[in-house]
Amino acid sequence: MGPWRCLLLLPLLAPALRAQQQQFMEYVERRLTLLEERIAQWHDQSSRYSTELRDFKNQVLGMLEAAEKEREAMRAEAESAAVRVDRLEREVDYLETQNPAPPCVEVDETLMDKQVATAKQRKNEKYTKLTDCSDTIASVRAMKILKRFGSASGLWTKDAAGSSEKIYVFDGTANDTVYVFPRMREFTLFSATRKAARIKLPYPWVGTGHLVYDGHLYYIRQQGLSFQVIKFNLANKTVVDSSVFPAEEQIPVFGLSPSTYIEVSADEEGLWAIYATKEDEKNMCLAKLDPASLDIEQMWDTPCPRENAEGAFVVCGALHVVYNTRLPSRARVQCVFDVSGTLAPEDASLVYFPKRYGSHASLKYSPRERQIYAWDDGYQIIYRMEMKKKLEV
């Protein structure tokens, strides 16, 4: 097609092009109008949402303010209740102090003399074992320092015979309040005593030779020149029995623990009492106790010296005495006395404890766990023991 023919077609195509251009402009205008409407709608929705969000924020702030006021009111009520509880505890303690519940037990001198005479007749006899326990301590396998609680002297322990996980803490050598923690966790994690229950005893204890055994607390009370073993029921908080310990002119049983006159210990065989008298003031004595009646079943004079002794415990019928020096060094089991005669002294291991802070104020053996709960200058320590079989004499 030649150029002249294109020129002839232009007048014919111009109206069509203008019509298409007009349609395109109308389409663009419609799209812009729709977009403007959507933008306006978005603005309206955004404004509405902002208003609703602002109203919700104000509502939440009001609720938080009201909750904070309620929390403050509850905290004030809790503090007031704590004050009232503390006041009530003080009043109860005062009433208990003014009206103690003495045990309904009278000391029958004739019966006690008869029991002492019977025990002395069997003094130093070979002991007939009640169990087949034939273990002795080989070494201290491990130690764990739990925390530091209370004064330099005291004791802590579990029930030596029961399955309870409660921790019993006796702070000091002369007191009347026992702290009871429900588990080891509460005792370890909390430095204060707010997680502990308190048991106020009818009479104060003396020394650190007490014991929790089968749901009962066996603790030592000094009355003039004599000493009593008090059996206290931990469930109903009452004294079950008491007995004047049948030993005359008692002296401190451990040279490094002058406040302890009787050490009540438990092992696989039952209950024992470690003590000393002026009759043989150089060495310790050992007695087998009846946990039900507190009678002395049998007594022994041991070759274990009191001098430089800081504590003792019984394992499978064998007395283990721990020694130190007045300038604290490394504690060690240096004297073992087996009442059944199945362990020769030369076969007993010389057991050393890791050197820590000072001198042990108490050492409580747990036959159920085969470990020792120790109190060392206010630190509570667990010693886990490595055991071995005794060699027959």
Residue pairs with C-beta under 8 A, 6 or more apart in sequence:
93 200
96 200
96 202
100 202
100 203
101 202
101 238
101 239
102 202
102 239
103 202
103 230
103 239
103 240
103 241
103 242
105 239
105 241
105 242
105 243
107 243
107 244
112 243
112 244
112 246
115 246
115 295
115 296
116 246
116 296
119 246
119 287
119 296
119 297
119 298
119 299
120 299
122 297
122 298
122 299
123 298
123 299
123 300
123 301
124 299
124 300
124 301
125 298
126 339
126 340
126 341
127 288
127 298
127 300
127 317
127 339
127 340
127 341
128 340
129 269
129 317
129 340
130 269
130 270
131 268
131 269
131 316
133 267
133 268
133 269
133 316
133 317
134 316
134 342
134 389
134 390
135 315
135 316
135 387
135 388
135 389
135 390
136 315
136 316
136 318
136 336
136 343
136 348
136 349
136 387
136 388
136 389
136 390
137 315
137 320
137 333
137 349
137 351
137 385
137 386
137 387
137 388
138 349
138 351
138 385
138 386
138 387
138 388
139 349
139 351
139 352
139 385
139 386
140 351
140 352
140 353
140 354
140 383
140 384
140 385
140 386
141 384
141 385
141 386
142 383
142 384
143 353
143 354
143 381
143 382
143 383
143 384
144 381
144 382
144 384
145 356
145 379
145 380
145 381
146 184
146 187
146 188
146 379
146 380
146 381
146 382
147 187
147 188
147 191
147 379
147 380
148 378
148 379
148 380
149 156
149 169
149 171
149 187
149 191
149 378
149 380
150 169
150 171
150 172
150 378
151 171
151 172
151 378
152 358
152 361
152 377
152 378
153 172
153 173
153 208
153 257
153 259
153 361
153 362
153 375
154 169
154 170
154 171
154 172
154 173
154 208
154 361
154 362
154 375
154 378
155 169
155 170
155 208
155 210
155 361
155 362
155 364
155 373
155 375
156 167
156 168
156 169
156 170
156 187
156 362
156 364
156 373
156 375
156 380
157 167
157 168
157 211
157 212
157 364
157 366
157 373
158 164
158 165
158 166
158 167
158 168
158 212
158 366
158 368
158 369
158 373
159 166
159 168
159 212
159 213
159 214
159 215
160 211
160 212
160 213
160 214
160 266
160 364
160 365
160 366
160 367
160 368
161 213
161 214
161 266
161 367
161 368
162 214
162 215
163 368
164 215
165 182
165 183
165 184
166 180
166 181
166 182
166 183
167 180
167 181
167 183
167 184
167 186
167 187
168 178
168 179
168 180
168 212
168 217
169 178
169 179
169 180
169 181
169 187
169 196
170 178
170 205
170 208
170 210
171 179
173 206
173 207
173 208
173 259
173 260
173 361
174 204
174 205
174 206
174 259
175 204
175 205
176 200
176 201
176 202
176 203
176 204
176 205
177 198
177 199
177 200
177 201
178 198
178 199
178 201
178 217
179 193
179 196
179 197
179 198
180 196
180 197
180 198
180 199
181 187
181 195
181 196
181 197
182 195
182 197
186 195
186 196
187 195
187 196
187 380
199 234
199 237
201 217
201 219
201 230
201 232
202 232
202 239
203 221
203 230
204 221
205 219
205 220
205 221
206 220
206 221
206 222
206 227
206 259
206 261
207 220
207 257
207 259
207 260
207 261
207 262
207 263
208 257
208 259
208 260
208 361
208 362
208 375
209 220
209 253
209 260
209 261
209 262
209 263
209 264
209 274
209 362
210 217
210 218
210 219
210 220
210 264
211 217
211 218
211 219
211 264
211 265
211 266
211 271
211 364
212 218
212 234
213 266
213 271
213 291
214 291
215 233
215 234
215 235
216 231
216 232
216 233
216 234
216 240
216 291
217 230
217 231
217 232
217 234
218 229
218 230
218 231
218 232
218 264
218 271
218 291
219 229
219 230
219 232
219 264
220 227
220 228
220 229
220 230
220 261
220 262
220 264
221 227
221 228
221 229
221 230
221 242
222 228
222 261
223 244
225 249
226 244
226 245
227 244
227 245
227 250
227 261
227 262
228 242
228 243
228 244
228 245
229 242
229 243
229 245
229 262
229 264
229 273
229 289
229 294
230 239
230 242
231 239
231 240
231 241
231 242
231 294
232 238
232 239
232 240
233 239
233 240
241 293
241 294
242 294
243 293
243 294
243 295
245 262
245 273
245 275
246 296
247 275
247 277
247 285
248 277
248 279
249 277
249 278
249 279
250 261
250 262
250 275
250 276
250 277
250 278
251 261
251 276
251 277
251 278
251 281
251 306
252 258
252 259
252 260
252 261
252 276
252 306
253 260
253 261
253 262
253 263
253 274
253 275
253 276
253 284
253 306
253 309
253 312
254 260
254 263
254 306
254 309
254 310
254 311
254 312
255 305
255 306
255 307
255 308
255 309
255 310
256 308
256 309
256 310
256 324
256 326
256 359
257 309
257 310
257 311
257 359
257 361
261 275
261 276
262 273
262 274
262 275
263 273
263 274
263 275
263 311
263 312
263 313
264 271
264 272
264 273
264 289
265 271
265 272
265 273
265 274
265 312
265 313
265 314
265 364
265 365
266 272
266 314
266 365
266 367
267 313
267 314
267 315
267 316
267 317
267 365
267 367
268 315
268 316
268 317
268 367
269 288
269 314
269 316
269 317
270 288
270 289
270 291
271 288
271 289
271 290
271 291
272 286
272 287
272 288
272 289
272 314
272 319
273 286
273 287
273 289
273 296
274 284
274 285
274 286
274 312
274 314
274 319
275 284
275 285
275 287
276 283
276 284
276 285
276 306
277 285
280 301
281 306
282 305
282 306
282 307
283 301
283 302
283 303
283 304
283 305
283 306
284 302
284 304
284 305
284 306
284 309
284 312
284 319
284 321
285 299
285 300
285 301
285 302
286 299
286 300
286 302
286 314
286 319
286 337
286 339
287 296
287 297
287 298
287 299
287 300
288 296
288 297
288 298
288 299
288 339
289 295
289 296
289 297
290 296
290 297
298 339
300 337
300 339
302 319
302 335
302 337
303 335
303 337
303 345
304 312
304 319
304 321
304 335
304 337
305 335
308 323
308 324
308 325
308 326
309 321
309 322
309 323
310 322
310 323
310 324
310 331
310 359
310 360
310 361
311 321
311 322
311 360
311 361
311 362
311 363
312 319
312 320
312 321
312 322
312 363
313 319
313 320
313 322
313 363
313 364
313 365
313 372
314 320
314 365
315 365
315 367
316 390
317 338
317 339
317 340
317 342
318 336
318 337
318 338
318 339
318 340
318 343
318 348
318 390
319 335
319 336
319 337
319 338
319 339
320 333
320 335
320 336
320 351
321 333
321 334
321 335
321 336
321 337
322 331
322 332
322 333
322 334
322 353
322 360
322 363
323 331
323 332
323 333
323 334
323 335
324 330
324 331
324 332
324 359
324 360
328 357
328 358
328 359
329 355
330 352
330 353
330 354
330 355
331 352
331 353
331 355
331 359
331 360
332 350
332 351
332 352
332 353
333 348
333 349
333 350
333 351
333 352
334 350
336 343
336 345
336 348
337 345
338 390
341 393
342 390
342 392
342 393
343 390
343 391
343 393
344 391
344 393
347 390
347 391
349 388
353 360
353 374
353 383
356 376
356 377
356 379
356 381
357 376
357 377
357 378
357 379
358 376
358 377
359 376
359 377
360 374
360 375
360 376
361 375
361 376
361 377
362 373
362 374
362 375
363 372
363 373
363 374
364 372
364 373
364 374
365 371
365 372
366 372
366 373
370 384
370 385
370 387
371 382
371 383
371 384
371 385
372 382
372 383
372 385
373 380
373 381
373 382
374 380
374 381
374 382
374 383
375 381
